Amino acid sequence: MISSVAIGLVVAGTLILLWALVPVRRLIATLPPGPVRARWRVMAGMILLFLGGYLAYLFSFFDRHSTLLDLIVPVVFFGGSWFVLLSTTLSLQTALDVMKVSALERDASTDSLTGIFNRRYLDRRLTDEIAAARRYELPLALMMLDLDHFKRVNDSFGHQAGDKVLVEVAREVFRQLRETDVFARYGGEEFMIVAPHTVLPDVITLAERIRRNIEQHVFRVPDQSGEISRIHLTISIGLATLGPGSDDKQSLIRFADASLMSAKAAGRNRVMHASLARTAPDADRTTT
């Protein structure tokens, strides 16, 4: 009787360890490449090693359990296998829950078309950056970008082509930014960049680099018949810096918008900071 119980416990523990390999395999498949996934591979190897130990014990002591004391090791084996199963299952569930939360946070803060931040995230981040700039007396700049004559793209090639252009513009602008810059889609064909720790001359240089990059870029878009067309676009950029008259979020945005309207009125395809009544280098360029 005792021998049968002991064998049953060890066999059950072996099956439970095999079961524990299922969540481990899912974890390895779910986690991105890196040290964490490598450690779970080690964990899988250890479980296989334990399985070998369980089987070796089973064959070595198959008929050697005659007293209650002989059940200690089988009970430990059985309990240990449950511990491994619970640990791996909880780890998998925790990883999946974290991924779901991360995906929800990403969806809540990311523009679904371009993949950059959305306006909701921008509003929250701009408030935080202004507070930090005030607290530590640091400069802060804001850029409002708008594609020139973007409606012509939608009218000539269709909205799918227009969406493709917006995605490509976002990618090209993002390539020019620094790690500290916050880039978001403000709405339609308008984008906004928060540039912490940035004074006016530096933000003018950054904005002009973005403007030139878009001007020189060739966009390949399919027309409504499916043929690929090569088009050029330009972008106008309005700047605002934190300071007297623009010391809160709303006034900073209004100032950047006014600067953008001034750039549009002056002929488009230019960078403008209205308070200085000046444009960045090459500001006399007009749209192509």
Beta strands, then each sheet from edge to edge (+ up, - down):
strand 1: 140-147
strand 2: 182-187
strand 3: 190-196
strand 4: 219-222
strand 5: 228-231
strand 6: 235-241
strand 7: 271-273
strand 8: 278-279
sheet 1: 2+ 3- 1+ 6- 7- 8+
sheet 2: 4+ 5-
end
